[in-house]
Amino acid sequence: MPRYISYGRHGSADEALGLFRQMQSSDIRPNQFTFASILPACYDLVSLKELHRIVIASGFQFDVVVGNTLIALYAKCGSIDEARQMFDRIPQRNVVSWNTMIAGYAQNGQIAVAERLFEEMPERNVVSWNTLVTGCSENGQIDEAWKLFQKIPEPNVVSWTAMISAYAKKGYVDNALKLFQKMPERNMISWNAMIAGYAQNGLIEEALELFQKMPGRNLVSWNAMIAGYAQQGDNESALKFFRQMQHRGVKPNSESFTSVLLACAGLTALEQGKEIHGEIIRCGFQSDVFVGSALVNMYGKCGSIKNARCVFDKMNKRDVVSWTAMIEGYAMHGCGKEALALFEEMKQSGTKPNDVTLLGVLSACCHSGLVNEGIEYFNYMSQHYHIEPGMEHYSCMVNLLGRAGQFDEAQNFINKMPIEPGVTVWGSLLGACRIHNNIKLGEQIAEQIFVLEPENSAPYMLLSNMYAEAGRWDDVEKLQKLVKDRKVKKKPGCSWIEVDEQVHAFLVEKKVTCTKTTI
């Protein structure tokens, strides 16, 4: 296999395009198969249009194989109009052309246009049906997807799996399981879809049971379990599965590394994170944008902000997740000025921030006491980016004002909220009351939380600490009696320790590791 084809198929865009240019300079004439192989290496619209011009100059713009590839790539880049122009220019379209165009419309949220095109098809195959079923489900039209599935003349294993994935992504796990059990035949993809469905919906024990029952496993199976554990916060199990996978001879990919780095971040396991970073370099995934973002997040959460910035600076390509991870890292370490400077740099780069990015910016202002800047950015998110603040954004602003001792402003802010303030908002104000020893307001806020979440132990503990610091021991006893009468249980604290590259967890007054004495 020519190297440019191998690079193109495996996503090494720069290497593939570089080899292609060497081929051109050597006066070797490319054919339609060359273009069909090299085009998928284009990772953005600029490189795609550059190669498209070469396709036209070479006389292959009307070739159906090259045309179908261009349709898919323009759609992937979000240029659906250019994809349609390419579709219309192909003189002899085949069923792949129609399927690719339908998939393109669905990927870009134009499901109604995709359905019209589906109706216009001169002939359909099972891929056509599967494409539209997937398109409807990915655009939130689960009922329409089910109706289409029932109309498929001869559904294959891909059809069944597409519908299972659709139900699982929507949270209808029972429906997905019923289909899985009814399948006339299953393959590895079907098993993985059901396992991922369980894991994505927090049913990790059910996912594990199916994982253990499946006749064979591949990388996707292991990744589904690792990601499931990491997303549920069971970071030790995620690390354990990652190591088991490697011991079974299954090589990790970018998704594996992204999930296990999330687990390292959750455990603040810096040494394990560094070890995995080394493996990433050896496996050649250091240029992957998802892995790079996960590394920035891991180093930031593990307290190594210099390493986080070093990884960030070396990234060839950054997306909104990369910028957000670095901003959040600065925020956690109280580097407010650096976080805001990076946000301004992000805007200049043309990367559009999302709600998580703005939350990181507000958090940076909060941890650094930048009140005026915080207010400015809070207003900025809705005025300039049309991002509606969520409960977390409001909580962050209340925390910012409260920490600064501006209790009147914080209460006015809460009163003007367009949504009903939740526990996180009141909790932020209660935390600020403790910082400034504002017991009178703290009592009022605690009562609000008692009503909203009577079993939440946090406000009782905060108020009790405030009484104790003020020497009001009678009030401490009264509060403790109230906790006992209401049967409020305090969640035990948890600590982690790394010993010989193993992470061990300890809960207060609860034994969770049999090696406690040895450690």
N, C-alpha and C positions, 0 to 999 in steps of 0.2 A: 504493500500500500504506500503510495507517495506520502512524504511527510506532511505536505500542506493539507492533504485530505485528513490525515490522522489528527493534526492540530485543529482543523476546522470542526471535526466531529466532537472533539473533546474540549472545545471552548477556549483553546489557547489562541485568542484572537490576534494578538500582536505578532506572535511567531508565524501564524498561518498567513497573515497579510504580508509579512516581511518576506516569506518564502515565495509568495505569489509574485511580488514585485521583482524578486531575483529571477524568477521564471520569465517575466516579461523582458527584462534587460538581456536575457540570454537568447532572445528571438525565438522562444518556444511558443507556438500559438496555442492558446487555451481553447478547449471545446466546451460543449454544453455541460458535460459531466464535471469538468474542472470548476465551472462557475457554480453548479449545484452543490459542490463540496465545499467551496471556499466561502460562499455567501453567508452560511450560518455563523461564520467567525466574526461577522460585523456586529459589534456590541452597541452601536449607537447610530443615529440617523445620518450623521456626517459621513462615517465610513461606509454605510450602506449606499448612500447616494453616489459616493466616489466610485464604488465598484459597479453600481448600476450604469454609470456613464461608460465604463469600460465594456460592459455587456453590450450596450447599444453600439459602440464603436466596433465591436467584434462581430456584430450581426446576429446575435442570439436573443434579441429582445422579444422575439415572437415564439421562441422555443417553449413548449408547454412545461417541460421539467424546470427550466430556469424561471419561467414566469410564475409557476406555482410557488417556488421558493421565495421569489420576490414578494408575492402576495402575503405569504406567511410572515416575512420579516418586517414589511411595512406595517402590518397589523400589530405585530409585537412591539414595534417602536411607537405605537399610538397614532400613526399616520394612516388612518383607515380610508381617507379619500384617495390617497395615492395607491393604496392597495386595490381599491375598486377600479381606479384608472388602469392599473396593470391587468386586472381581471377582464375588463372590457376590451383591452387591446389584444388579448390572446385569440388568434383566429380559430383555433381548434381546441376548445376547452374540453377537458375530460372530467370524470366524476371527482377526481382529486382537486381540480380547480374549484369546483363548486363547494366541496367540503371545506377546503381551506378558507374560502371567502366567507362561508357561513360561520366557521370558527372565529375568524377575525372580527366579524361584527359582534359575536357573542362576547369575545374577550374585551371589546371596547364598550360594552354596556348597551349596544344597539340590538337587543334581542328581537324587537319587533321587525327590524329590517332583515335579520337573520331568518326569521320565520317566513317572511315573504319570499326570500330567495329560495328557501327550502321548498316552498310550494311551486316555484317556477322551474325546479330542476327537471330536465328531460328524462333523467333516470336517477334512481337512488340505490345505494347499497346499505348494508348494515352500519357502515361507518358514518353515513349521512345521518341516520337516526341517532346513533350514539353521540355524534357531535352536537346535535340540537338538544338532546336530553341533558348533556353536560352543561351546555350553554344556558339553558333555562335554570338549572339548579344553581349555577354560579351567580346568576342574576337574581336569586331569591325567589324564583317562580317554581317552587317545589311541587305544587299541585299540577302545574302544566307539564313538568318533567315526568311525573307519574303517568299522566294521560298519554303522553307520547310513548313512554316505555311500553304501555299496554297495547299500543298500536303497531309496534315493531313486528313485521311478519315472521321473522325468525331471529329472535334475540340470541346473541352469543354470550360468551362468558364476560366479554368487555361490557356489553349492555347491562348485564346484571350487576357487575362491579361498579359501573358508573352510577347506577341508582342507589346502591348500597352507600357509596361515598357521599352522594347527595343527601341522603337521609342523615347520615352520621354528622356531616358538617352543619346541618340544621339543628342538630341535637335530638333528632328522632331515632335514638339508638334501638329502641324496641322494633320499629319498622325495619331498620337496617338488618337486625338479627333475623327477623322473619324471612326476609328475602334471602339472606345468606343461607338459612336452613333449607329453603325451597330450591336453591340452585341445582339444576340438573348435573352440573359439573363445576368444580372449583379449580383454580390454579393459584400459584403463589401470590399473584396480585390481589385476588379475592380475599385470601386470608389476611394479607397485609392491610387491605382496606378496612376490614372489620376490626382488626387489632388497633389500627390508628383511630378508628371511630370511637372505640372504647376509651383509649388513652386521651384523646382530645376532649372528651366529655367528663374527665375525672374519674372514670371507672377503671382504675389501674389494675385492680385485682382481677377483674373480668378479662382485661387485656392480657395479663400474665397467664391466666388459665388457658386462653386460646393460643397464646404464644407457645406454651408447653405442649399443647395438643397438635399443633400444625405438623404435617408430614415432613416438611423441610423448611429451612430458614435462609434468608439472604440478608444483605446489608440493610434493605428497607425495613425488614422485620425488626432487626436490632435497633435501628434508628427510631422507629415508632415507640419502642419501649423506653429508650434513653430519653427521648424528648418528653414522653408522657410523665416519667418520674421527675424530670427537671421542672416541668411546668407545674407539677403538683407540689413542688417544694421538697420532695423526697430526694435531696441531692446526693445523699450517700448511696442510695440504690442506683441512681443515674451513673455515678462513678463506677460502682460495682459492675453494672451491666456493660459499661464501656470497656472495662478491663477484661471481662469475660469474653466479649466479642473479639477482642484482639487475641486472646489466648486460643480461641477457636480458629484462628487464621483468617478472620474476616477483616479486611483493611478498611479503616474509616475513611469517609469522604467529608466534604465541607459541612454537610448537615450534622454528621456525627460530632465533629469538632465544635460546631456552634452550640450544640446542646450540652456537651460535657463542660464547655467553658461557662455556660450559664450555671451549671451545678457548682463549679469551682467558685464562681462569684457568690452564690448563695451561701456557701460554706466559708467564705473568705479564706480559701485554701490557696495561698499564694504559691507555695512550693510546688503543689500539684499543678497549678496553673502554668507555672514556668516550665515544668516538665512537658506538659502537653504542648506548650508553645514550641518547644524544641522538636517535638514530633511533627507539628504542623510544617515547620521549615523543612524537615527531612522528607516529608511527603509532598512538598511542593504546593501547599495551599496558602502560603503567606500572602499571595496577591489576591486571594478571593475576598471580595468586599464584605460578605457576610461573616467570614471568619475574622477578618480584620476588625470589624465592628464589635464582635464578641470578645476579642482580645482587649480592645480598649475598655469595654464594659467590665471585664474580669479584673484587669489591673486597677481600674478606678475603684471598684467595690472592695478590692483586697488591700487598699491603702497605698498602692504604688503609682501615684499620679505621674511621676516622671516617666515610668515605663509606658503608661497609657499614652502620654503625649508622644513618646518616641515611636510607638506603633502607628499612631494617628498620622504623624508627619511622614512616615514611610509609605502610607497607603497611596497607590497609584490612582485609585478611583474611590470616591467617597459618596455615600448616599445620605439621606436624611437621618438614618439610624446611626451612621458613623459620627456625624456632627453632634447628634443628640447625646450619644454615649459619652463623648468627650466633655460636653457642656455639663452633663449630670455629674461626671467625675470631679470637675472643678467645683461644682456646687456642694458636693458631699464634703470636700476638703476645705470649705470656707474660702475658696479662691473666687470671690464674686467678680472682681474686676477682670480677671482672666476669662471667666465664663462669658461675661458680656462682650468682651473684645472678640472672642471666638464667634459669638452669635452674629456680630456685625460682619465678621469675615465670611461667615456662612451666607449671609444675605448677599454680599458682594459676589460670591461664587455662583449665584443663581439658583442655589438649592432652596426650595421652598420649605419652611419649617412646618411642622404639624403640631397638634395639641400637646404631644409629649415633649417636644422641643421647648415650647413655651412654658410648660410646667417646670422643666429644668432651669430655664432662665429665671422664673419667679422664685424657685427654690434657692438659686444662687443669691438673689437679692435678699431673701429671707435670712440665710445663714451668714450673710455679711452685713446685715443691717442697712441695706441700700433701699430705704423706704421710697424716696421720690422716684428712683429708677424703677422700682417694682410697680408702682402705680402707673408709670408711663408705659411700661411693657404690657401690663394687664389691659390697658385701654387699646394698645397697639394691636393686640391679637385679634380683636373683633373689628376694629376700624380698617386695618390694612390687609389682614388675611382672612377675614370673615370666619374666624374660628370662634364658635360659641364656647364660653368658659364652662367647664364641668365642675362637679363638686370638689374635685381635688384642687382646681385652680382657685376656687373661692376659699377653700381651707388654707391654702398657702398664703393668700392675701391677708386673711384674718390672723394667721400666725405672724406674718411680717409686721402688721400694725400692733398686734399684742406684744410681741417681743420688744418693740420700740416704746412700749408703755402708753401707746395711744389708744386707750380703751374706749373712749367716746367714739373715735373714728371707726374702730373695729365694730362696735355695736351698730353704728349707723350703716356701715357697709353691709352687715348681716341683714338689717331691716330692709335694705333696698335690693336684696337679692331677688331675682325673678323666679327662683326655685326655692322650695322649702329647704332650709338648712338642715343638713344631716348631722350625724354623730361626729364625723370628722371635723366639721366646722366648729361645733361647740367644744370638741376636744382640743382643738388648736387654741381656742380662747382660754380654756381651763388651764392648759399648760403654761400660757403666758401669765395667767393669774398667779401660778405658783412661783414663776421667776421673779415677779414683782411683789409677791406676798400680799396680793389683793384678795383677802379671804372673803370679804362681803360679796364681791362679784363672783368669786369662785364657787360659793355656796349656791348662788342662783343658777349658775351654768351647770353645776353638777346635778341639780334637780331636773334640769331639762334633759340631761343624758339619762338619768334614772328612769324617766318616763319613756324615752325612745328605746333604750336597751337596758332593761332592768337586770339582765344577767351579765352585763359588761362590768368586769372588776376594775378596769382602769380608772374611772372617775372616783371610785371609793378610795383607791390607793393614793391618788393624787391629793384628794381632799384630806385624807388622813395624814399625809406627809406635811401638808400645810398647817394643820392643827398642831402636829408634833413640833414643827419648827417654831411655832408661836408659843409653845409651852401650854397649849390648851388640852391637857391630858384627859379631862372629863369628856370633851368632845370626841377625842380619839376612841375612848371606850364605847361611847354611844354609837359611833360609826361602825365599830367592830361588831357590836351587838346587832346592828341593822344588817350587816353583811351576813351574819350567821342566821338571823331570822329569815332573810330572803333567800338563803341557800345559794349565795353567790360564790362561785369557785374561781379562785385565781389560777390563771394558766401558769404552769411552772416555767421558770427561766431555763434557757438552753445555752450551753457553751460547746465549742468545738476545739479540738487540739490536734495538731498534726504531729505524728510520731512515726519515723521511718517510712515516710511517704504514705501513711495511712491516716485517714481522718476519723476521729472518734468523737461521738456526741455524748454530752452529759446533761441530764435534766435535774433540776433542784428537787431533792427529796424523792427522786425516782431513778431506779437503776435501769439504764438502757444499754450498758455494755458490760459483758462478763469479764472484760480484761481491765477493769478499773484499777485494781490493786497493782497489776503488773505495770501498767502505764505510770 
